[in-house]
Amino acid sequence: MRCVRTGARRTGASRTAARRTAVSGASVLALTLTLLTGCGLKSGSPMVDDVAPGSVGKGRPLKGASLTVASKNFSENIILGQMIGLLFKAAGAEVLDRTNLPGSISARQAIVGGDADAMYDYTGTGWITYLGNQKPIVNPQAQWRAVHDADLKNGVTWLPQSTLNNTYTLVISKQNNAKYHLKTLSDVAALAKKEPSAVTLCLENEFASREDGLPGMAEAYGMRIPAGNIKKMDAGIIYTQVLKSNSCLLGEAYTTDGRIRAMDLDTMADDRHFFPNYNAAPQIHSRTIDKWPAIAGLLNPLSARLTPRIAQELNAKVDVEGEDPHKVAKDWLIQEGFIREG
């Protein structure tokens, strides 16, 4: 098995799998053991940034701490992991950077096993993938609370969530939407009923077949899309097809993807709350926060500031403009006053 630390630009099916894929208990264990023994969690590098406290971290409450930060292997989660590390560093900790781990399972196991101390994860992933529940909880705060309470027995503490909700949506170009004025998935269902040939979809293979993708969405909204109106492709191609061609009126997207704003696309509101909430929240190894309770005071203000719009802007810097996720995270934290240059 050859282990590679992939680049930040993970999109499409790989990104879906990294965040959402629910696997059986036996498969999770087998995959975890393979990742831990084959790739190991010994990789990583010290964070050497010379940063100082800004609005948080005054008095260096983590002085003497040696902490490891982790993330999954797609741009948004890497950026969020870098933010945690930089805040820890500014607060006086020595920080080992193990962001960009291959997928949800390896990153999660690093936290559960204590090989990593902190990362940002998503409440929908926690509730469905890690904790094995079938149905999402519609109220975002109630879902966070359920995840928080249930995961304590696993030695994991979830700090308060952000409003950054990286869930599914459908997007349409403004040029095409000038004709249809679509705002919600119910609007799409109504158009499909009124004018079946008009609603063409560009989707990833996985979304097209998963029950929490097109089949479930279609059932929830009474949306009947002829098979000939569905085209399957990589996520990166979906955005360009929606923007520049007539091959699909609407395309699958993630609500915090930077290309939505960069390409000035309209998004469809999930007005029947079919898709799970994937609010980003810090996931901390419980023994770590018991020893260093100041971590909450560092990360809670950060989560309170994070929004879908901010995530779109930061993700676009990596996925559209090609910037390094660490630089994007650091520049934004300094701009917002959370930290200062040392």
Buried (B, 14 or more C-beta within 10 A) or exposed (E): EEEEEEEBBBBBBBBBBBBBBBBEEEEBEEBBEEBBEEBEBEEBEEBEBEBBBBBBBEEBBBEEBEBBBBBBBBBBBBBBBBBBBBBBBBBBBBBBBBBBBBBBBBBBBBBBEEBBBBBBBBBBBBBBBBEEBEEBBEEBEEBBBBBBEBBEEEBBBBBBBBBBBBBBBBBBBEEBBEEBEBBBBBBBBBBBEEEEEBBBBBBBBBBBEBEBBBEEBBEBBEBEBEEEBBBBBEBEBBBBBBBEEEEBBBBBBBBBBBBBBBBEBBBBBBEBBBBBBBBBBBBBBBEBBEEBEBBBEBBBBBBEBBBBEBBBBBBBBBBBEEBBBBEBBBEBBBEBEBBBEE
